[in-house]
Amino acid sequence: MDRKVITSNILLLAAAVIWGCAFVPQKIGMSSIGPFWYTGLRFALGTLLILPFIFFEKNTRPLSWKDWSSGIVIGLILFGGINLQQIALMYASVANTGFITGLYVALVPILCSFFGHRYSSGVWFGVALATMGLYLLSVHGNLSVNPGDLLTLASAFFWAFQVIALSTFGHRLPPIRLAVVQSGTCVVLSLAIAVVSEPISFEMISNAKIPLLYGGVLSVAIGFTLQVLAQRHIKAAHSAIILSIEAVFAAVAGWLILSESLGPKELAGCALILAGTLLSQLSPEKPPKEKRIMAHEPS
């Protein structure tokens, strides 16, 4: 396996670890501040933290309108996914949210297939294993459906498109500038909605400061930047399966920090996700049937 691909796998795995541990502070933050304020403020903090690294980027060419449009479109998709998920947490159960969000693991290769991508049986089997693992890890009892679950399902489509967009168009911008543009787009839109739809006060921000710090520093500044760097060299379907490991670390974090149950069923789910991830990495992608509409293929 190419060294760049190995390094990218490690970076994406690190992002999955960060996001897997983010649910607890994210849930706590929602008890003090509205979903759009939470998203807008933590992305603003994360964007400010990565902004200075632009000056250390080797590629300093001016961005064209095509560059800007690619970054903004990815930012729009990110805005949709993160806020739909944030709002859904107000209504949906933790179990249902974890499982339904993770369905983007299966959605990514299905959607890519419409653009000419072909996958070996090993990749599809890996997707199936990861999806079954998500079910065992996340769902306890009946999987009932409520409006929050439908919002979560909508967010899963946005996450799928975000993974695809980064692997397809992410090469058009230098990685740090892409991270700034996509996060900055999410900041502007989230805060614009928050100002007109949600109350805010200094006390509310103060009460949510720890979740905001975790969300801004780790989830946004580090996590999303690692994703941008990694997906320049990993195909979308493989990226989605690696990111499914997020659910494993969420379960482990809940067990270690909140003393949540991690019994045989959950452990079996973790094992299936890990097996699906490994299988997908060992399975080569087939050549396309025809010229792709999404022209770029990561190296």
Kinemage of the C-alpha trace (Angstrom):
@kinemage 1
@onewidth
@group {chain A} dominant
@subgroup {mainchain}
@vectorlist {calphas} color= white
{ca met a 1} P 0.000 0.000 0.000
{ca asp a 2} L 1.262 3.483 -0.894
{ca arg a 3} L 2.833 5.414 1.990
{ca lys a 4} L 0.536 8.397 1.387
{ca val a 5} L -2.494 6.114 1.647
{ca ile a 6} L -1.222 4.555 4.881
{ca thr a 7} L -0.584 7.993 6.392
{ca ser a 8} L -4.013 9.180 5.246
{ca asn a 9} L -5.679 6.131 6.809
{ca ile a 10} L -4.009 6.985 10.123
{ca leu a 11} L -5.105 10.643 9.904
{ca leu a 12} L -8.690 9.640 9.136
{ca leu a 13} L -8.653 7.131 11.973
{ca ala a 14} L -7.486 9.913 14.316
{ca ala a 15} L -10.417 12.074 13.160
{ca ala a 16} L -12.804 9.180 13.859
{ca val a 17} L -11.401 8.853 17.394
{ca ile a 18} L -11.923 12.581 18.038
{ca trp a 19} L -15.479 12.567 16.680
{ca gly a 20} L -16.304 9.348 18.494
{ca cys a 21} L -15.449 10.988 21.829
{ca ala a 22} L -17.356 14.171 20.943
{ca phe a 23} L -20.890 13.024 21.670
{ca val a 24} L -20.754 13.649 25.436
{ca pro a 25} L -19.652 17.323 25.223
{ca gln a 26} L -21.967 17.828 22.248
{ca lys a 27} L -24.968 16.604 24.240
{ca ile a 28} L -23.982 18.683 27.282
{ca gly a 29} L -23.600 21.798 25.136
{ca met a 30} L -27.128 21.408 23.800
{ca ser a 31} L -28.491 21.783 27.340
{ca ser a 32} L -27.122 25.336 27.537
{ca ile a 33} L -27.246 26.761 24.028
{ca gly a 34} L -29.238 26.368 20.804
{ca pro a 35} L -28.057 24.050 18.010
{ca phe a 36} L -27.188 26.795 15.505
{ca trp a 37} L -25.338 28.863 18.125
{ca tyr a 38} L -23.446 25.758 19.223
{ca thr a 39} L -22.441 24.910 15.659
{ca gly a 40} L -21.653 28.496 14.671
{ca leu a 41} L -19.531 29.294 17.726
{ca arg a 42} L -17.523 26.084 17.763
{ca phe a 43} L -16.840 26.295 14.031
{ca ala a 44} L -15.854 29.952 14.437
{ca leu a 45} L -13.338 28.955 17.113
{ca gly a 46} L -12.015 26.080 15.002
{ca thr a 47} L -11.705 28.266 11.894
{ca leu a 48} L -9.757 30.940 13.785
{ca leu a 49} L -7.361 28.304 15.110
{ca ile a 50} L -6.496 26.856 11.684
{ca leu a 51} L -6.427 30.221 9.862
{ca pro a 52} L -2.769 31.076 10.761
{ca phe a 53} L -1.554 27.793 9.245
{ca ile a 54} L -2.404 29.150 5.791
{ca phe a 55} L 0.853 31.133 5.929
{ca phe a 56} L 2.850 27.901 6.318
{ca glu a 57} L 1.249 26.215 3.313
{ca lys a 58} L 3.661 25.659 0.438
{ca asn a 59} L 1.111 26.284 -2.305
{ca thr a 60} L 0.411 30.019 -2.127
{ca arg a 61} L -1.264 30.512 -5.512
{ca pro a 62} L -4.312 32.807 -5.508
{ca leu a 63} L -7.630 30.992 -5.368
{ca ser a 64} L -9.750 31.142 -8.511
{ca trp a 65} L -13.535 31.350 -8.508
{ca lys a 66} L -13.570 27.601 -9.275
{ca asp a 67} L -11.487 27.013 -6.144
{ca trp a 68} L -13.766 29.157 -3.992
{ca ser a 69} L -16.922 27.550 -5.380
{ca ser a 70} L -15.632 24.033 -4.644
{ca gly a 71} L -14.798 24.929 -1.037
{ca ile a 72} L -18.094 26.751 -0.498
{ca val a 73} L -20.137 23.851 -1.899
{ca ile a 74} L -18.376 21.427 0.468
{ca gly a 75} L -19.034 23.915 3.285
{ca leu a 76} L -22.732 24.040 2.390
{ca ile a 77} L -22.927 20.255 2.567
{ca leu a 78} L -21.119 20.289 5.908
{ca phe a 79} L -23.517 22.962 7.191
{ca gly a 80} L -26.506 20.806 6.272
{ca gly a 81} L -25.137 17.619 7.807
{ca ile a 82} L -23.902 19.059 11.086
{ca asn a 83} L -26.983 21.171 11.824
{ca leu a 84} L -29.525 18.508 10.892
{ca gln a 85} L -27.714 16.133 13.222
{ca gln a 86} L -27.531 18.764 15.960
{ca ile a 87} L -31.263 19.499 15.775
{ca ala a 88} L -32.091 15.788 15.610
{ca leu a 89} L -30.309 15.242 18.943
{ca met a 90} L -33.073 17.286 20.571
{ca tyr a 91} L -35.676 14.681 19.591
{ca ala a 92} L -34.028 11.364 18.709
{ca ser a 93} L -32.560 8.785 21.046
{ca val a 94} L -28.820 8.312 21.255
{ca ala a 95} L -29.119 4.745 19.933
{ca asn a 96} L -31.182 5.647 16.881
{ca thr a 97} L -29.038 8.703 16.113
{ca gly a 98} L -25.827 6.684 16.212
{ca phe a 99} L -27.141 3.975 13.929
{ca ile a 100} L -28.973 6.179 11.397
{ca thr a 101} L -26.059 8.630 11.064
{ca gly a 102} L -23.727 5.693 10.451
{ca leu a 103} L -25.791 4.643 7.451
{ca tyr a 104} L -23.679 7.022 5.346
{ca val a 105} L -21.162 4.154 5.354
{ca ala a 106} L -23.517 2.297 3.001
{ca leu a 107} L -24.793 5.409 1.217
{ca val a 108} L -21.357 6.512 -0.037
{ca pro a 109} L -20.602 3.517 -2.320
{ca ile a 110} L -24.244 3.375 -3.449
{ca leu a 111} L -24.185 7.044 -4.475
{ca cys a 112} L -20.729 6.704 -6.063
{ca ser a 113} L -22.018 3.824 -8.165
{ca phe a 114} L -24.314 6.263 -9.976
{ca phe a 115} L -21.188 8.122 -11.150
{ca gly a 116} L -19.448 5.084 -12.605
{ca his a 117} L -17.471 3.828 -9.623
{ca arg a 118} L -17.262 0.051 -9.330
{ca tyr a 119} L -16.398 -1.824 -6.163
{ca ser a 120} L -15.218 -5.352 -5.566
{ca ser a 121} L -17.319 -7.783 -3.587
{ca gly a 122} L -14.872 -7.320 -0.699
{ca val a 123} L -15.721 -3.625 -0.419
{ca trp a 124} L -19.468 -4.305 -0.464
{ca phe a 125} L -19.034 -7.063 2.116
{ca gly a 126} L -17.026 -4.629 4.243
{ca val a 127} L -19.855 -2.086 4.009
{ca ala a 128} L -22.381 -4.751 5.045
{ca leu a 129} L -20.243 -5.812 8.029
{ca ala a 130} L -19.786 -2.217 9.177
{ca thr a 131} L -23.530 -1.517 8.869
{ca met a 132} L -24.434 -4.634 10.870
{ca gly a 133} L -21.836 -3.641 13.433
{ca leu a 134} L -23.355 -0.182 13.759
{ca tyr a 135} L -26.749 -1.770 14.396
{ca leu a 136} L -25.452 -4.075 17.125
{ca leu a 137} L -23.449 -1.271 18.717
{ca ser a 138} L -26.126 1.430 18.627
{ca val a 139} L -29.615 -0.066 18.682
{ca his a 140} L -31.066 -1.432 21.915
{ca gly a 141} L -34.642 -2.687 21.755
{ca asn a 142} L -36.946 -1.592 18.952
{ca leu a 143} L -35.805 0.900 16.320
{ca ser a 144} L -38.815 3.210 16.479
{ca val a 145} L -39.018 6.173 14.127
{ca asn a 146} L -39.759 9.767 15.153
{ca pro a 147} L -39.183 13.189 13.519
{ca gly a 148} L -35.694 13.325 15.020
{ca asp a 149} L -34.823 10.048 13.298
{ca leu a 150} L -35.963 11.454 9.943
{ca leu a 151} L -33.744 14.504 10.470
{ca thr a 152} L -30.862 12.187 11.299
{ca leu a 153} L -31.481 10.197 8.114
{ca ala a 154} L -31.385 13.442 6.121
{ca ser a 155} L -28.102 14.338 7.824
{ca ala a 156} L -26.676 10.923 6.847
{ca phe a 157} L -27.192 11.833 3.169
{ca phe a 158} L -25.377 15.129 3.737
{ca trp a 159} L -22.478 13.305 5.440
{ca ala a 160} L -22.308 10.882 2.520
{ca phe a 161} L -22.134 13.738 0.022
{ca gln a 162} L -19.527 15.523 2.172
{ca val a 163} L -17.249 12.466 2.110
{ca ile a 164} L -17.759 12.105 -1.658
{ca ala a 165} L -17.189 15.819 -2.300
{ca leu a 166} L -13.914 15.889 -0.354
{ca ser a 167} L -12.541 12.880 -2.234
{ca thr a 168} L -13.716 14.283 -5.570
{ca phe a 169} L -13.128 18.042 -5.420
{ca gly a 170} L -10.865 18.446 -2.402
{ca his a 171} L -7.718 18.470 -4.565
{ca arg a 172} L -8.706 21.816 -6.111
{ca leu a 173} L -7.648 23.804 -3.053
{ca pro a 174} L -4.588 23.552 -0.809
{ca pro a 175} L -5.765 21.540 2.224
{ca ile a 176} L -5.551 24.222 4.925
{ca arg a 177} L -7.347 26.773 2.777
{ca leu a 178} L -10.011 24.198 1.965
{ca ala a 179} L -10.461 23.523 5.691
{ca val a 180} L -10.839 27.269 6.314
{ca val a 181} L -13.305 27.811 3.438
{ca gln a 182} L -15.555 24.845 4.309
{ca ser a 183} L -15.576 25.669 8.042
{ca gly a 184} L -15.983 29.398 7.379
{ca thr a 185} L -19.011 28.723 5.187
{ca cys a 186} L -20.559 26.688 7.986
{ca val a 187} L -19.821 29.514 10.466
{ca val a 188} L -21.477 32.230 8.390
{ca leu a 189} L -24.644 30.258 7.659
{ca ser a 190} L -25.031 28.835 11.185
{ca leu a 191} L -24.576 32.188 12.931
{ca ala a 192} L -26.870 33.946 10.453
{ca ile a 193} L -29.687 31.531 11.338
{ca ala a 194} L -28.842 31.558 15.051
{ca val a 195} L -29.086 35.360 15.283
{ca val a 196} L -32.689 35.398 14.059
{ca ser a 197} L -33.969 32.127 15.544
{ca glu a 198} L -32.297 31.390 18.902
{ca pro a 199} L -31.759 33.317 22.153
{ca ile a 200} L -28.219 33.963 23.328
{ca ser a 201} L -26.500 35.443 26.367
{ca phe a 202} L -23.031 35.508 27.851
{ca glu a 203} L -24.236 33.178 30.603
{ca met a 204} L -25.429 30.609 28.056
{ca ile a 205} L -22.063 30.710 26.284
{ca ser a 206} L -20.234 30.435 29.614
{ca asn a 207} L -22.283 27.384 30.611
{ca ala a 208} L -21.402 25.722 27.302
{ca lys a 209} L -17.733 26.727 27.289
{ca ile a 210} L -16.276 23.237 27.810
{ca pro a 211} L -18.378 21.608 25.048
{ca leu a 212} L -17.608 24.576 22.788
{ca leu a 213} L -13.876 24.238 23.464
{ca tyr a 214} L -13.910 20.506 22.723
{ca gly a 215} L -16.065 21.011 19.638
{ca gly a 216} L -14.015 23.932 18.343
{ca val a 217} L -10.477 22.803 19.098
{ca leu a 218} L -10.670 19.042 18.645
{ca ser a 219} L -13.702 18.303 16.439
{ca val a 220} L -13.345 21.249 14.037
{ca ala a 221} L -9.755 22.560 14.067
{ca ile a 222} L -8.158 19.119 14.315
{ca gly a 223} L -10.809 16.585 13.238
{ca phe a 224} L -12.128 18.232 10.067
{ca thr a 225} L -8.632 19.374 9.046
{ca leu a 226} L -7.352 15.802 9.370
{ca gln a 227} L -10.272 14.658 7.216
{ca val a 228} L -9.393 17.197 4.507
{ca leu a 229} L -5.740 16.128 4.536
{ca ala a 230} L -6.586 12.412 4.503
{ca gln a 231} L -9.237 12.368 1.795
{ca arg a 232} L -6.856 13.782 -0.787
{ca his a 233} L -5.432 10.264 -1.040
{ca ile a 234} L -8.293 7.944 -0.027
{ca lys a 235} L -11.340 7.099 -2.098
{ca ala a 236} L -14.752 8.014 -0.733
{ca ala a 237} L -16.071 4.523 0.027
{ca his a 238} L -12.919 3.529 1.908
{ca ser a 239} L -13.047 6.826 3.828
{ca ala a 240} L -16.633 6.200 4.917
{ca ile a 241} L -15.838 2.738 6.225
{ca ile a 242} L -12.808 4.013 8.176
{ca leu a 243} L -14.960 6.775 9.671
{ca ser a 244} L -17.473 4.158 10.845
{ca ile a 245} L -14.899 3.343 13.549
{ca glu a 246} L -16.137 6.587 15.143
{ca ala a 247} L -19.014 4.542 16.592
{ca val a 248} L -16.568 2.137 18.239
{ca phe a 249} L -14.716 4.922 20.019
{ca ala a 250} L -18.010 6.552 21.001
{ca ala a 251} L -19.007 3.308 22.713
{ca val a 252} L -15.617 2.952 24.401
{ca ala a 253} L -15.702 6.584 25.566
{ca gly a 254} L -19.198 6.099 26.986
{ca trp a 255} L -18.007 2.988 28.811
{ca leu a 256} L -14.904 4.669 30.252
{ca ile a 257} L -16.364 8.105 31.069
{ca leu a 258} L -20.070 7.499 31.668
{ca ser a 259} L -19.937 3.850 32.763
{ca glu a 260} L -22.327 2.892 29.971
{ca ser a 261} L -22.883 -0.745 29.098
{ca leu a 262} L -20.455 -2.432 26.727
{ca gly a 263} L -21.642 -6.027 26.735
{ca pro a 264} L -21.238 -8.956 24.315
{ca lys a 265} L -23.680 -7.475 21.769
{ca glu a 266} L -21.828 -4.132 21.637
{ca leu a 267} L -18.443 -5.868 21.488
{ca ala a 268} L -19.683 -7.974 18.576
{ca gly a 269} L -20.732 -4.758 16.821
{ca cys a 270} L -17.262 -3.273 17.383
{ca ala a 271} L -15.667 -6.425 15.974
{ca leu a 272} L -17.858 -6.314 12.833
{ca ile a 273} L -17.018 -2.647 12.197
{ca leu a 274} L -13.304 -3.325 12.569
{ca ala a 275} L -13.579 -6.401 10.311
{ca gly a 276} L -15.467 -4.411 7.677
{ca thr a 277} L -12.858 -1.650 7.771
{ca leu a 278} L -9.975 -4.090 7.385
{ca leu a 279} L -11.701 -5.991 4.581
{ca ser a 280} L -12.416 -2.809 2.633
{ca gln a 281} L -8.784 -1.726 2.856
{ca leu a 282} L -7.586 -5.082 1.487
{ca ser a 283} L -10.085 -5.077 -1.406
{ca pro a 284} L -9.060 -3.189 -4.562
{ca glu a 285} L -11.546 -0.985 -6.386
{ca lys a 286} L -12.534 -2.070 -9.867
{ca pro a 287} L -11.830 0.220 -12.843
{ca pro a 288} L -14.791 2.398 -13.882
{ca lys a 289} L -17.289 1.195 -16.439
{ca glu a 290} L -17.178 4.538 -18.193
{ca lys a 291} L -15.734 8.000 -17.829
{ca arg a 292} L -16.745 9.407 -14.459
{ca ile a 293} L -18.848 12.495 -14.169
{ca met a 294} L -16.806 13.196 -11.036
{ca ala a 295} L -13.530 13.406 -12.896
{ca his a 296} L -10.913 13.414 -10.165
{ca glu a 297} L -9.655 10.177 -8.662
{ca pro a 298} L -7.429 10.575 -5.603
{ca ser a 299} L -3.859 9.373 -6.082
